[in-house]
Amino acid sequence: MTDRCQLNLRLDGRRDLLETIKDVAAAEGLSVNAWVVRILEQAANQAVSAPPNHHQAQVSEISDIEPVLDKLLDSKLDTLLAAKLAGIEERLGKLSA
């Protein structure tokens, strides 16, 4: 039996972010849950592995995880969007040929 933990994430006023996350997760062949867990794990590991200045800095880094997630999401989105645009351009080239 697995130890089930749950985190409820509210994205008030951020439907665009939710839709983007759904698209990115689908493009990577993951469920939204699996994708979000992976991103949170990466961000937490990055925050924990950063050289600690003092205890308060670590607490602050962990509580300010949103900028880390935004950076990771932006990077992944740039890569995915570039690939999608290249695919669209390729298809358009085939249609016009």
C-alpha positions, 0 to 999 in steps of 0.5 A: 500500500502506498502512502498517499499524500495530497496537495491541492493547488489553486490557480486562481485567475491563472486558467492560462497557466493551467491550460499551458501545464496540460499542454506541456504535460501531454506533449511530454506524455505525462499526466498533469499530476505526474508532470507537476510532481516532477517539476516540484521535485526538481525545484525542491531539489534545486533549492535544497542543493543550493549552498546554504548561506544560513537557515533563514535563506533556505526557508526563504528559497523553499517558500519562494518556489514560484519563481523557480517553477516559472523559470523551469516552465518557461524553459520547457515551454520555449523548447516545446513551442519551438518544436511545435512551431517547427512542426507547423512550418514543416506541415505548411511547407508540405501543403504549399508544395 
